[in-house]
């Protein structure tokens, strides 16, 4: 038997290295919180649509705004709560 037959194969290495910047723990926390809030108040489909689509009123994609800083999170949180309110249909 040759040494080649005994030598185990070397583990494969990743073909590329992810060079993108990862989000910070604070950004990840805000992302999780706003996503959970939107899912609960808006439902799965509407939450995904809202968070991932550029919003003209907010001037950005809500998810990007929410993870950017605490102020952005508060703005998006208020927008989600506003969207979740039932429409008022007239006098009561």
C-alpha positions, 0 to 999 in steps of 0.5 A: 500500500502506498502512502497516498492511499493511507493519507487522508484527504485534506479538508476542503477550503472555502473557495472565497472569503466573505469580505462584507462587513458584518453587522454589529451586535446592536444592529443585529438586536435592532434587526431582530426586534423590528422584524419580530414587531412587524411580523406580529403587527403586520403579518409575515407577508406584509412585514417582509414587503414593508421592511424590504421595500424603499419607503418614500416617507421614510426616505430609505428601506425601513430595515436599513433605517431600523438597524442603522441607529436607535433613532432610526429604529424608533422611526420605523417602530412608529411606522409599523405601529401606524400601519397596524392600526385599523383604518377609521371608517367614519364617525362613531 
